[in-house]
Amino acid sequence: MTSFDLAAGARVLGIGVDIVETARIASSLERFGDRFLRRVFTQAERDYCASMPHPARHYAARFAAKEAVSKAFGTGIGAQIGWRDIEILRKATGAPCINLTGPAATLAESQKVIETLITLSHSDHYAVANALVIAQI
């Protein structure tokens, strides 16, 4: 677990949460296939999810995580941050982590972000993610 002394020059820039119905993502996978996957997920995310016994659950968790991170930045997915600008990876410990690229990385730099924390969970029917963005004062 990462901890921060917020009194030592750091502040919470924002928090974000999102919940997704796994069936909604499964339906998008069925209807749009690779087009949906390439639009929303990076190759590393697709490789990871495809290797799982129930890929839709893992895609749903990453979809929720991308939404939660974009909400924590106060932008949502759209003009300032795109789907693939937020990549959900795993540390060696298995804990999820965020890799920001492109406009999301530029936005994070301009806002002096020092850490973006994420947690995710999924079940048969739902996936949820919570994000916390920490910045320098």
N, C-alpha and C positions, 0 to 999 in steps of 0.2 A: 504494500500500500504506500502511496505517496502522500506526504503531509507537507503543509506549508504553514509558515508563521506569517499570517496575514498582516500582523502588526509590523513586520519587517519589510515593508515596501511592496506588498502584493495586495491585490483586491480581487474579488469575484467580479468578473466582467459580466457573466450571465450564466443561467442554468436553463436546461431544456429537457423536456420529456416527450416521448411519443410512444403510442401503442398501436400495433397493427394486427389485423386479423390475418392469421396464417393463410386462410382460404383465399383471401384477396390476392396475396402474392402468388399462391399456387395457380389461381385463375389467370393472372397475368403471364405466368410462365407457360401455361397451356395455350393461351390465345396468341401471345406475341413471341414466345420463345426467345431465340438469340437476340432479336431486335430489342426486346425489353432488357435483357441481361446486359448487352453492350451499352445501352443508354444509361443504365443506373449503376452498374458495378464494374470495378476494375478487374483486370485479368486475375490478379491474386485473389480477390474476393470470389470470383467465379470458380477458380480452381479449388479453393477451400470448400465452398458450399457444395460443389458437385461431388466432392469426396465423402460427404456425409450421408448416412443412411436415409435421412429425411431432409433433402436440400431446401425445400420451401421454408422450413422453420428457421434455418440459418440465414437464408436470404431475407426473410421477414425481420429478423433481429437486426441485420445490417441496414435494412431500409429504415427501420425505426431509429437506429443510431444516427444515420445521416440526417434525418429530420430533427432529432434532439440536438445534435451539434449545431445545425443551422439556426435553430431557435435560440440556443445559448449565445450565438453571435448576434442575435437580434435581426437576422436577415431573412430567414427561411430559405428554401431552395428557390433559386430564380436568378435574377440579374447579377447578384454579387457572388453567389456560391452555386456551383453546379453539382449534380449528383456525384460525379467521379472526382471532384475536387476534395471530397472527404472519403478517405479510404479506411476501412476497419480491418485492422490486422490483429495478430496475436503475438504477445511476448512469449519468450521461451517457457515461462511459467503457465501459459495458457490464458492469461488475463488479456482482455481486449485492449487495444490501444489505437490511437488515431494518427494517421498520416495525412497532413494537409498539403495539397499541391495547387499550382495555378493560382487563380484569384483568391481561393480560400487562404492559401499561405501568405499571399500579399496582404490580405485583410488582417490576418493574425499578426503579421509583422507591424503593420501600421497601428494596431491597437496594443502593441507591446505584450502580446500573449506569451506567457512562459510555460503554460501547461494546459492541455485539454484532456480532461478525465472522462471516461465513459464506463458505464456498466450496462450489460444487457442480459436479458433472460427470455426464454421462450418455452412454450408448452405446445401441446397438440393444436391449440386454437388461437393463441395469441403470442405476440412477441412485444417486448417493451424495452426501452432504453432510456437512460438518464445521462445527461452530459453536464459537465461543469467546466467553465473556461476561467482560468486564472491569468491575470495580467499584472504587469508592474504598475505601480502608481506613478 
